[in-house]
Amino acid sequence: MLMDTSILHPCFSHFEGYCEFRRTLSYFSEVLKSSRCESSVITLQHAALSMFVTSFTTAAAFYANYVSNITAIRCFGVYAGTAILVNYVLMVTWLPAVVVLHERYLQNLFSCFNKTPQRPPTKTSCWNVLCQKVHKLLFAISEASRIFFEKVLPCIVIKFRYVWVFWFLAITIGGAYIVCINPKMKLPSLELSEFQVFRSSHPFERYDAEFKKIFMFERVHHGEELHMPITIIWGVSPEDNGDPLNPKSKGKLKLDSSFNIASPASQKWILHFCQKLKNQTFFYQTDEQDFTSCFIETFKQWMENQDCDEPALYPCCSQSGFPYKQEVFELCIKRAIMELERSTGYHLDSKTPGPRFDINDTIRAVVLEFRSNYLFTLAHEKMHQFYKEVDAWVANELKFAPEGLSNGWFVSNLEFYDLQDSLSDGTLIAMGLSVAVAFSVMLLTTWNIIISMYAIISIAGTIFVTVGSLVLLGWELNVLESVTISVAVGLSVDFAVHYGVAYRLAPDPDREGKVVFSLSRMGSAIAMAALTTFVAGAMMMPSTVLAYTQLGTFMMLIMCISWAFATFFFQCMCRCLGPQGTCGQIPLPKKLQFKAFSQALSSNVAERGQNEVNHSKKKQLDARGGTKADVEHEHYELEPLASHNCSTT
């Protein structure tokens, strides 16, 4: 859903740019019969650059998730980023062709949407009356939108620019304080044994969080089944050499060549290790006889209980003293395992602790497993305490291990803890990398340091305020939250980049003219993109599934905050301290300079464009019944709004 809504932005930009150029260059239709193709070319010259910047920066925000240690997030980032780039290619190739074909062949099929003035029909019908009313309504909405984005919005932004800058700086500082200092974005704190699926008010979630502990059968089940295991492994290197983009790829097992459990020193040390571990506070004491946790203890007892009267048992009997010779240990451990399987039903497989053999019956690894008094929970703090306490003790003991057992390592059922720990680090790295890529792309596009810095400041403010709002709403950093926050950079980049590119390409020499140009040119397209994404998020809110409601909340917040920062904060900074002329511009050779408009087009627009546009507007108003006086009144009553009320130095 996030990817789909971000795909809408280039489409709206191209469509709005096409409509704008059709209005401002409508005089081409009287000179050239190929005006539709010309308009599409001019539209691409203007919009292709800003579309490329927004698409590339959004894709870069997704690709930045590749630094995460979580395979699913990596795959999602690669998929979403590639989809954004493919969508851009389609937007600049397929969509213009469809628009031209529609204007040339399909528009005449629908008389209601044909804006070409026609002679009034001799006989009126209900269909003609309805078409006229629909046409007038659409025209009125279009004119109201044009007036707002070309006159009213620039006036509001420019007139109160110092108020907007101060206000948005204040809320940016507040958001940064909430995110970084207090209360901060925290990892999950609820002591749940299952992943939360529904809202906290849902009966299922209330049972897990509140009522589960008051039932005896739940407490018994919880105590017997969910004790965190303490697993120590020797003989295998803890390396993940699987495919980082394939969750099903487990890689190949890498054995430790220095491993040796059969030496007398190793036998003695590992027995002492088991005894010391059972005396620790984190060990779960039980009265049941345990044959599986520490195999060396069971093996020693079995050897001591064997009677040496039968010659066939020697040397696997009580006459052999512990620690055993290496050849005795290697021979008798196999007999002990077969005897235990016959007498106690103990079966050594991949899921049970004990020694591991290769096809030559040589011990290649050893697994010890004990139960701790820590219970499994999704709360990060509890699992962090368990991991740090046990891992620190095991690491300290391994310092004194013999050479054959010095490379052991501790593991447990820490999938969720490892996931949460990776999210806390990977999310910040991905966000920082996304911002850096966005700044680089913006700089390479505009070649203006000042505009790029203002855009990044606006994006950073959007991220701080959005994440701070989510913290105040009670969000905790989990899987879904990490993905959505990482995407925040990609979704907040678009609007500021569109405005920045439009400001850079504005033909006006002064700051105010550039701001008015960028607002009037891109304001409606950006507002439409933000509105559609906001509506998509609002449609998710009635759901009882937690993922949908959180995603909807995030989409509504990021769209409102991103639009406000780009429209009011970024544009006001450009109006106050924006670059003029070559200020902040990186010098480039002429061959590398980008020209959005040809010189001929610029001269035509400057010298002849205004008269032709006014003539086109008069024809449109006459088509809906307006008079010449109405046209002149509408045109001149709006001029003072921008020229007198908003023009300050």
GUBA-283296 format. One line per field, with one value per residue (C-alpha): residue number from 1; residue in three letters; x negated, y negated, z negated. Coordinates in steps of 0.5 Angstrom, whole numbers, plus 2048, in hexadecimal, padded with zeros to 3 digits. Last residue first. Layout:
! GUBA-283296
torlum	[NUM/...];
kolpa	[Ala/...];
X	[X/...];
Y	[Y/...];
Z	[Z/...];
This chain:
! GUBA-283296
torlum	[649/648/647/646/645/644/643/642/641/640/639/638/637/636/635/634/633/632/631/630/629/628/627/626/625/624/623/622/621/620/619/618/617/616/615/614/613/612/611/610/609/608/607/606/605/604/603/602/601/600/599/598/597/596/595/594/593/592/591/590/589/588/587/586/585/584/583/582/581/580/579/578/577/576/575/574/573/572/571/570/569/568/567/566/565/564/563/562/561/560/559/558/557/556/555/554/553/552/551/550/549/548/547/546/545/544/543/542/541/540/539/538/537/536/535/534/533/532/531/530/529/528/527/526/525/524/523/522/521/520/519/518/517/516/515/514/513/512/511/510/509/508/507/506/505/504/503/502/501/500/499/498/497/496/495/494/493/492/491/490/489/488/487/486/485/484/483/482/481/480/479/478/477/476/475/474/473/472/471/470/469/468/467/466/465/464/463/462/461/460/459/458/457/456/455/454/453/452/451/450/449/448/447/446/445/444/443/442/441/440/439/438/437/436/435/434/433/432/431/430/429/428/427/426/425/424/423/422/421/420/419/418/417/416/415/414/413/412/411/410/409/408/407/406/405/404/403/402/401/400/399/398/397/396/395/394/393/392/391/390/389/388/387/386/385/384/383/382/381/380/379/378/377/376/375/374/373/372/371/370/369/368/367/366/365/364/363/362/361/360/359/358/357/356/355/354/353/352/351/350/349/348/347/346/345/344/343/342/341/340/339/338/337/336/335/334/333/332/331/330/329/328/327/326/325/324/323/322/321/320/319/318/317/316/315/314/313/312/311/310/309/308/307/306/305/304/303/302/301/300/299/298/297/296/295/294/293/292/291/290/289/288/287/286/285/284/283/282/281/280/279/278/277/276/275/274/273/272/271/270/269/268/267/266/265/264/263/262/261/260/259/258/257/256/255/254/253/252/251/250/249/248/247/246/245/244/243/242/241/240/239/238/237/236/235/234/233/232/231/230/229/228/227/226/225/224/223/222/221/220/219/218/217/216/215/214/213/212/211/210/209/208/207/206/205/204/203/202/201/200/199/198/197/196/195/194/193/192/191/190/189/188/187/186/185/184/183/182/181/180/179/178/177/176/175/174/173/172/171/170/169/168/167/166/165/164/163/162/161/160/159/158/157/156/155/154/153/152/151/150/149/148/147/146/145/144/143/142/141/140/139/138/137/136/135/134/133/132/131/130/129/128/127/126/125/124/123/122/121/120/119/118/117/116/115/114/113/112/111/110/109/108/107/106/105/104/103/102/101/100/99/98/97/96/95/94/93/92/91/90/89/88/87/86/85/84/83/82/81/80/79/78/77/76/75/74/73/72/71/70/69/68/67/66/65/64/63/62/61/60/59/58/57/56/55/54/53/52/51/50/49/48/47/46/45/44/43/42/41/40/39/38/37/36/35/34/33/32/31/30/29/28/27/26/25/24/23/22/21/20/19/18/17/16/15/14/13/12/11/10/9/8/7/6/5/4/3/2/1];
kolpa	[Thr/Thr/Ser/Cys/Asn/His/Ser/Ala/Leu/Pro/Glu/Leu/Glu/Tyr/His/Glu/His/Glu/Val/Asp/Ala/Lys/Thr/Gly/Gly/Arg/Ala/Asp/Leu/Gln/Lys/Lys/Lys/Ser/His/Asn/Val/Glu/Asn/Gln/Gly/Arg/Glu/Ala/Val/Asn/Ser/Ser/Leu/Ala/Gln/Ser/Phe/Ala/Lys/Phe/Gln/Leu/Lys/Lys/Pro/Leu/Pro/Ile/Gln/Gly/Cys/Thr/Gly/Gln/Pro/Gly/Leu/Cys/Arg/Cys/Met/Cys/Gln/Phe/Phe/Phe/Thr/Ala/Phe/Ala/Trp/Ser/Ile/Cys/Met/Ile/Leu/Met/Met/Phe/Thr/Gly/Leu/Gln/Thr/Tyr/Ala/Leu/Val/Thr/Ser/Pro/Met/Met/Met/Ala/Gly/Ala/Val/Phe/Thr/Thr/Leu/Ala/Ala/Met/Ala/Ile/Ala/Ser/Gly/Met/Arg/Ser/Leu/Ser/Phe/Val/Val/Lys/Gly/Glu/Arg/Asp/Pro/Asp/Pro/Ala/Leu/Arg/Tyr/Ala/Val/Gly/Tyr/His/Val/Ala/Phe/Asp/Val/Ser/Leu/Gly/Val/Ala/Val/Ser/Ile/Thr/Val/Ser/Glu/Leu/Val/Asn/Leu/Glu/Trp/Gly/Leu/Leu/Val/Leu/Ser/Gly/Val/Thr/Val/Phe/Ile/Thr/Gly/Ala/Ile/Ser/Ile/Ile/Ala/Tyr/Met/Ser/Ile/Ile/Ile/Asn/Trp/Thr/Thr/Leu/Leu/Met/Val/Ser/Phe/Ala/Val/Ala/Val/Ser/Leu/Gly/Met/Ala/Ile/Leu/Thr/Gly/Asp/Ser/Leu/Ser/Asp/Gln/Leu/Asp/Tyr/Phe/Glu/Leu/Asn/Ser/Val/Phe/Trp/Gly/Asn/Ser/Leu/Gly/Glu/Pro/Ala/Phe/Lys/Leu/Glu/Asn/Ala/Val/Trp/Ala/Asp/Val/Glu/Lys/Tyr/Phe/Gln/His/Met/Lys/Glu/His/Ala/Leu/Thr/Phe/Leu/Tyr/Asn/Ser/Arg/Phe/Glu/Leu/Val/Val/Ala/Arg/Ile/Thr/Asp/Asn/Ile/Asp/Phe/Arg/Pro/Gly/Pro/Thr/Lys/Ser/Asp/Leu/His/Tyr/Gly/Thr/Ser/Arg/Glu/Leu/Glu/Met/Ile/Ala/Arg/Lys/Ile/Cys/Leu/Glu/Phe/Val/Glu/Gln/Lys/Tyr/Pro/Phe/Gly/Ser/Gln/Ser/Cys/Cys/Pro/Tyr/Leu/Ala/Pro/Glu/Asp/Cys/Asp/Gln/Asn/Glu/Met/Trp/Gln/Lys/Phe/Thr/Glu/Ile/Phe/Cys/Ser/Thr/Phe/Asp/Gln/Glu/Asp/Thr/Gln/Tyr/Phe/Phe/Thr/Gln/Asn/Lys/Leu/Lys/Gln/Cys/Phe/His/Leu/Ile/Trp/Lys/Gln/Ser/Ala/Pro/Ser/Ala/Ile/Asn/Phe/Ser/Ser/Asp/Leu/Lys/Leu/Lys/Gly/Lys/Ser/Lys/Pro/Asn/Leu/Pro/Asp/Gly/Asn/Asp/Glu/Pro/Ser/Val/Gly/Trp/Ile/Ile/Thr/Ile/Pro/Met/His/Leu/Glu/Glu/Gly/His/His/Val/Arg/Glu/Phe/Met/Phe/Ile/Lys/Lys/Phe/Glu/Ala/Asp/Tyr/Arg/Glu/Phe/Pro/His/Ser/Ser/Arg/Phe/Val/Gln/Phe/Glu/Ser/Leu/Glu/Leu/Ser/Pro/Leu/Lys/Met/Lys/Pro/Asn/Ile/Cys/Val/Ile/Tyr/Ala/Gly/Gly/Ile/Thr/Ile/Ala/Leu/Phe/Trp/Phe/Val/Trp/Val/Tyr/Arg/Phe/Lys/Ile/Val/Ile/Cys/Pro/Leu/Val/Lys/Glu/Phe/Phe/Ile/Arg/Ser/Ala/Glu/Ser/Ile/Ala/Phe/Leu/Leu/Lys/His/Val/Lys/Gln/Cys/Leu/Val/Asn/Trp/Cys/Ser/Thr/Lys/Thr/Pro/Pro/Arg/Gln/Pro/Thr/Lys/Asn/Phe/Cys/Ser/Phe/Leu/Asn/Gln/Leu/Tyr/Arg/Glu/His/Leu/Val/Val/Val/Ala/Pro/Leu/Trp/Thr/Val/Met/Leu/Val/Tyr/Asn/Val/Leu/Ile/Ala/Thr/Gly/Ala/Tyr/Val/Gly/Phe/Cys/Arg/Ile/Ala/Thr/Ile/Asn/Ser/Val/Tyr/Asn/Ala/Tyr/Phe/Ala/Ala/Ala/Thr/Thr/Phe/Ser/Thr/Val/Phe/Met/Ser/Leu/Ala/Ala/His/Gln/Leu/Thr/Ile/Val/Ser/Ser/Glu/Cys/Arg/Ser/Ser/Lys/Leu/Val/Glu/Ser/Phe/Tyr/Ser/Leu/Thr/Arg/Arg/Phe/Glu/Cys/Tyr/Gly/Glu/Phe/His/Ser/Phe/Cys/Pro/His/Leu/Ile/Ser/Thr/Asp/Met/Leu/Met];
X	[7EA/7F1/7F6/7FC/801/7FF/7FD/800/807/807/807/80E/813/810/811/818/81A/817/81B/821/821/820/826/827/82C/828/825/823/81F/81B/81A/818/813/810/80F/80C/807/805/804/7FF/7FB/7F9/7F3/7F1/7F4/7F1/7EA/7EA/7EC/7E7/7E1/7E3/7E6/7E3/7DC/7D7/7D0/7CB/7C9/7C8/7C3/7C5/7C5/7C8/7CE/7CE/7D0/7D0/7D6/7DA/7D9/7DF/7DE/7E5/7E9/7E5/7E6/7EE/7EE/7EB/7EF/7F6/7F7/7F2/7F3/7FA/7FA/7F6/7FA/800/7FE/7FA/7FF/805/800/7FE/805/807/801/802/809/808/802/807/80C/813/814/818/812/810/814/810/80A/80C/80F/809/805/80A/80A/802/802/807/804/7FD/801/804/7FE/7F9/7FA/7FD/7F9/7F2/7F4/7F6/7EF/7EB/7EF/7ED/7E6/7E4/7E2/7E8/7E8/7E9/7E5/7E1/7E8/7EB/7E6/7E6/7EE/7EE/7E8/7EC/7F2/7EF/7EA/7EF/7F1/7EA/7E8/7EE/7ED/7E8/7ED/7F2/7ED/7EB/7F2/7F5/7EF/7EF/7ED/7F2/7F8/7FC/7FF/7FA/7F4/7F8/7F8/7F1/7F0/7F4/7F1/7EA/7EB/7EE/7E9/7E3/7E7/7E7/7E0/7DE/7E2/7DF/7D8/7D9/7DC/7D5/7D1/7D3/7D1/7D9/7D8/7D2/7D3/7DA/7D7/7D2/7D7/7DC/7D6/7D4/7DB/7DC/7D5/7D7/7DE/7DB/7D6/7DB/7E0/7DA/7D8/7DF/7E1/7DB/7DD/7E4/7E3/7DD/7E2/7E8/7E3/7E0/7E2/7DB/7D3/7CD/7C6/7C0/7B9/7B5/7B7/7B1/7AC/7AE/7B3/7B1/7B4/7BA/7BC/7BC/7C0/7C5/7C7/7C7/7CC/7D0/7D1/7D2/7D7/7DB/7DB/7DC/7E2/7E6/7E4/7E7/7EE/7F0/7F0/7ED/7EC/7E5/7E4/7DF/7DF/7D9/7D6/7CF/7CD/7C7/7C4/7BF/7BF/7BD/7C2/7BF/7C5/7C5/7C7/7CA/7CA/7CF/7D5/7DC/7DF/7DA/7DB/7D9/7DE/7DF/7E4/7E1/7DE/7DD/7DB/7D7/7D3/7D2/7D0/7CB/7C8/7C6/7C3/7BF/7BB/7B9/7B8/7B3/7AF/7AE/7AD/7B2/7B3/7B5/7B3/7B4/7B5/7BC/7BE/7BD/7B6/7B8/7BF/7BE/7BA/7C0/7BE/7BD/7C3/7C6/7C9/7C3/7C3/7CA/7C9/7C4/7C8/7CE/7C9/7C6/7CD/7CF/7D6/7D8/7D9/7DD/7E0/7E6/7E5/7E4/7E0/7E0/7D9/7D9/7D6/7D0/7CF/7D1/7CC/7C6/7C8/7C8/7C1/7BE/7C0/7BE/7B7/7B6/7B8/7B4/7AD/7AE/7AE/7B5/7B8/7B3/7B5/7B0/7B3/7B9/7BE/7C2/7C9/7CB/7D1/7D8/7DB/7E2/7E2/7DF/7DC/7D6/7D4/7D1/7CB/7CD/7C7/7C7/7C1/7C3/7BF/7C2/7C9/7CC/7D4/7D7/7DF/7E4/7EA/7F0/7F3/7F4/7F5/7FA/7FE/7FE/800/805/809/809/80D/80B/805/809/80E/80A/805/807/80E/80E/80B/811/816/814/812/80A/80C/80B/805/800/7FA/7FB/7F8/7FA/7F6/7F7/7F1/7F0/7EA/7EA/7EA/7E8/7EC/7E7/7E1/7E0/7E7/7EB/7E5/7E5/7EC/7EC/7E6/7EA/7F0/7EC/7E9/7F0/7F3/7ED/7ED/7F5/7F5/7EF/7F3/7F9/7FA/7F7/7FA/801/800/7FD/804/809/806/804/806/80D/80E/80D/811/817/816/816/81C/820/81E/820/827/828/826/82B/831/830/830/836/839/837/83A/840/841/841/843/83F/838/834/82E/828/822/81C/81C/81E/820/827/827/823/821/81D/818/816/812/80D/80D/80E/808/804/805/804/7FD/7FB/7FD/7F9/7F2/7F1/7F5/7F3/7EC/7EE/7F2/7EC/7E8/7EE/7EE/7E7/7E7/7ED/7EA/7E3/7E6/7EA/7E5/7E0/7E6/7E7/7E0/7DF/7D8/7DA/7D5/7DA/7DF/7DB/7DE/7E5/7E2/7DF/7E5/7E8/7E2/7E2/7EA/7E9/7E3/7E6/7ED/7E9/7E5/7EB/7F0/7ED/7EA/7F0/7F5/7F2/7F2/7F9/7FB/7F8/7FB/802/801/7FF/804/800/801/808/807/800/804/806/7FF/801/807/804/7FE/802/806/7FF/7FC/802/802/7FA/7FA/800/7FD/7F7/7FA/7FF/7F9/7F8/7FF/7FE/7F7/7FA/800];
Y	[7AA/7AA/7AC/7B0/7AB/7A7/7AB/7B2/7B0/7A9/7AE/7B2/7AC/7AB/7B2/7B3/7AC/7AD/7B4/7B1/7AB/7AF/7B3/7BA/7C0/7C6/7C6/7BE/7C0/7C5/7C0/7BB/7BF/7C1/7BA/7B8/7BE/7BB/7B4/7B7/7BC/7B7/7B4/7B8/7BE/7BE/7BC/7C2/7C7/7C4/7C5/7CC/7CE/7D3/7D1/7D6/7D3/7D9/7D7/7D0/7D2/7D1/7CC/7CE/7C9/7C6/7C0/7C0/7BC/7BB/7C1/7C1/7BD/7BB/7BD/7C4/7C5/7C3/7C8/7CE/7CC/7CB/7D0/7D5/7D5/7D5/7DB/7DF/7DE/7E0/7E5/7E9/7E8/7EB/7F1/7F3/7F3/7F8/7FC/7FD/7FE/803/807/807/80B/808/804/7FE/7FA/7FD/7F8/7F2/7F4/7F4/7EE/7EB/7EE/7EA/7E4/7E4/7E5/7E0/7DB/7DC/7DB/7D5/7D1/7D3/7CD/7C8/7CA/7CA/7C4/7C0/7C2/7C0/7B9/7B8/7BA/7B5/7B7/7BA/7C0/7C5/7CC/7CC/7CA/7D0/7D5/7D3/7D3/7DA/7DC/7D9/7DD/7E4/7E5/7E6/7ED/7F0/7ED/7F0/7F7/7F9/7F7/7FB/801/800/800/806/80A/807/800/7FE/7F9/7F6/7F0/7EB/7F0/7EF/7E8/7E8/7EC/7E7/7E1/7E3/7E6/7E0/7DB/7E0/7DF/7D7/7D7/7DB/7D7/7D1/7D4/7D6/7CF/7CC/7D0/7CF/7D4/7D5/7DD/7DF/7DB/7DE/7E5/7E4/7E2/7E7/7EC/7E9/7E9/7F1/7F3/7EF/7F3/7FA/7F9/7F7/7FD/802/800/801/806/80B/80B/80C/812/815/815/818/81E/81E/826/827/826/827/828/82C/82B/82C/834/837/832/833/82F/829/823/828/826/81F/81F/824/81F/819/81D/81F/818/814/819/819/812/810/815/812/80B/80D/80F/814/81A/820/822/821/827/82A/831/834/837/839/83A/83E/83E/842/849/84E/854/853/850/84B/84B/846/846/844/840/842/83F/842/849/84D/851/853/858/85A/861/862/85A/85A/860/85D/857/85A/85F/859/855/85B/85B/854/853/859/857/850/853/852/84C/850/857/85D/863/861/864/862/865/86B/86D/873/876/876/875/86E/86C/865/860/85C/85B/859/854/851/851/84E/848/847/847/840/83F/845/84A/846/849/845/841/83A/834/82F/82C/824/824/828/82E/833/82F/831/838/838/834/839/83F/83B/839/841/843/83E/83F/847/846/848/842/83F/839/836/837/833/835/831/833/831/82B/82B/828/828/821/81F/818/819/820/824/823/822/824/826/82B/832/837/835/832/830/82F/82C/82D/828/82B/82B/831/833/82D/82A/830/830/829/82A/82F/82B/825/81E/81D/81D/818/812/812/818/817/810/812/817/812/80C/806/807/807/80E/812/811/817/81C/81D/816/812/80B/807/807/803/7FB/7F5/7EF/7ED/7E8/7E7/7E9/7EA/7E5/7E0/7E0/7DF/7D9/7D6/7D7/7D4/7CE/7CD/7CE/7C8/7C4/7C5/7C4/7BE/7BB/7BD/7BA/7B5/7BA/7C1/7BE/7BA/7C0/7C4/7BF/7BD/7C3/7C8/7C6/7C2/7C9/7CD/7C8/7C8/7D0/7D1/7CC/7CF/7D6/7D3/7D0/7D6/7DA/7D5/7D5/7DC/7DD/7D8/7DC/7E2/7DF/7DD/7D6/7D6/7D1/7D3/7CD/7CC/7CF/7CD/7D2/7D4/7DB/7DE/7DF/7E1/7E7/7EB/7E4/7E6/7ED/7EC/7E6/7E4/7EB/7ED/7E8/7EA/7F1/7EF/7EB/7F0/7F6/7F3/7EE/7F1/7F8/7F7/7F4/7FA/7FE/7FA/7FA/802/803/7FF/803/80A/808/805/80B/810/80D/80C/814/815/812/80F/808/805/807/802/7FC/7FF/7FC/7F5/7F6/7F7/7F1/7ED/7F0/7EF/7E8/7E6/7E9/7E6/7DF/7E0/7E3/7DD/7D7/7DA/7E0/7DA/7D7/7DD/7DF/7D8/7D8/7DF/7DC/7D6/7DA/7D6/7D0/7C8/7C8/7CE/7CB/7C5/7CA/7C9/7C7/7CB/7D2/7D0/7D1/7D7/7DB/7D9/7DB/7E2/7E3/7E1/7E5/7EB/7EA/7EA/7F0/7F5/7F2/7F5/7FC/7FD/7FB/800];
Z	[7FF/7FF/804/801/800/806/80C/80A/808/80D/813/811/812/819/81C/81A/81B/822/824/821/825/82B/829/827/82A/829/82F/82E/828/82C/832/82D/82A/831/832/82B/82D/834/831/82B/830/835/832/82C/82E/835/833/82E/834/838/833/832/82B/826/827/824/824/825/82C/829/824/81D/817/811/80F/808/80B/813/813/80D/807/802/7FB/7FA/800/800/7F8/7F9/7FF/7FB/7F4/7F7/7FD/7FC/7F4/7F5/7FA/7F6/7F0/7F3/7F7/7F2/7ED/7F1/7F4/7ED/7EA/7F0/7EF/7E7/7E9/7EE/7EA/7E4/7E7/7E4/7EB/7EB/7EC/7F2/7F7/7F3/7F6/7FD/7FC/7FA/800/804/801/801/808/80A/806/809/810/80E/80B/811/816/811/80B/810/813/80D/80A/810/810/809/809/80F/816/819/81E/819/81A/813/80F/813/811/80A/80A/80D/808/802/804/806/800/7FA/7FD/7FE/7F7/7F4/7F7/7F2/7EC/7F0/7F0/7E9/7E6/7EA/7E7/7E0/7DD/7D8/7DA/7D4/7D8/7D5/7D8/7DF/7DE/7DD/7E3/7E7/7E4/7E5/7EC/7EF/7EB/7EF/7F6/7F5/7F3/7F9/7FD/7FB/7FB/803/804/801/805/80C/811/812/814/811/80A/80A/80B/806/801/802/801/7FB/7F8/7FA/7F7/7F0/7F1/7F2/7ED/7E8/7E9/7E9/7E2/7DF/7E4/7E3/7DB/7DC/7E1/7DC/7D7/7DB/7DD/7D6/7D5/7D2/7D4/7D1/7D4/7D4/7D7/7D1/7D1/7D4/7D1/7CA/7C7/7C2/7C6/7C8/7C1/7C2/7C8/7C5/7BF/7C4/7C9/7C3/7C0/7C7/7CA/7C4/7C3/7CA/7CA/7C4/7C7/7CE/7CC/7D1/7CB/7CA/7C2/7BF/7BA/7BF/7C2/7C4/7CA/7CC/7D3/7D6/7DD/7E1/7DD/7E2/7E5/7EC/7EE/7EA/7E2/7DE/7D6/7D2/7D2/7D5/7DC/7E1/7DE/7D8/7D6/7CE/7CE/7C7/7C7/7CF/7D0/7CA/7CD/7D4/7D1/7CC/7D1/7D6/7D0/7CE/7D4/7D5/7CD/7CD/7D3/7CF/7C8/7C3/7BE/7BA/7B8/7BD/7B8/7B8/7BF/7C6/7C7/7C6/7C7/7CB/7C5/7C1/7BA/7BB/7B8/7BB/7B6/7B6/7BE/7BE/7B9/7BD/7C3/7C0/7BD/7C4/7C7/7C4/7C5/7C8/7C2/7BD/7B7/7B5/7AE/7B2/7B1/7B7/7B8/7B8/7B1/7B2/7AF/7B5/7B9/7B4/7B5/7BC/7BD/7B8/7BD/7C3/7C0/7BE/7C5/7C8/7C4/7C6/7CD/7D1/7D1/7D7/7DB/7DF/7E6/7E4/7E9/7EE/7F0/7F7/7F8/7F5/7FB/7FA/7F8/7FF/800/7FB/7FF/7F9/7F6/7EF/7EA/7E3/7E4/7E2/7DE/7D7/7D6/7CF/7CF/7C9/7CA/7C8/7C4/7C8/7C7/7C0/7BD/7C2/7C3/7BB/7BB/7C1/7BD/7B7/7BA/7B7/7BC/7C2/7C0/7C2/7C8/7CB/7CA/7CB/7D2/7D4/7D1/7D6/7D2/7D3/7DB/7DE/7E0/7DB/7DB/7D6/7CF/7CC/7C7/7CA/7CB/7D2/7D4/7D3/7D7/7D2/7CC/7CB/7CF/7D6/7D9/7D4/7D4/7DC/7DD/7D8/7DC/7E3/7DF/7DE/7E5/7E8/7E4/7E5/7EC/7ED/7E9/7ED/7F4/7F2/7F8/7FD/7FB/7FB/801/805/803/805/80C/810/80C/80A/810/814/80F/810/818/818/813/817/81E/81B/819/820/823/81F/820/827/828/824/828/82F/82C/82A/831/834/83C/840/83D/83B/83F/83D/838/838/830/832/82B/82C/833/832/838/83A/835/837/83D/83D/835/833/838/835/82E/830/833/82D/828/82B/82C/826/821/823/822/81B/819/81A/816/810/811/810/80A/807/809/806/800/7FF/800/7FB/7F6/7F6/7F6/7EF/7EE/7F1/7F5/7FB/7F8/7FC/802/800/7FF/805/809/806/808/80F/810/80D/811/817/817/816/81C/820/81E/822/829/828/828/82E/832/830/832/839/83A/839/83D/843/847/846/846/843/83E/83C/839/833/831/82A/829/82C/828/822/824/826/81F/81B/81F/81E/817/815/818/815/80E/80F/80E/807/806/809/805/7FE/800];
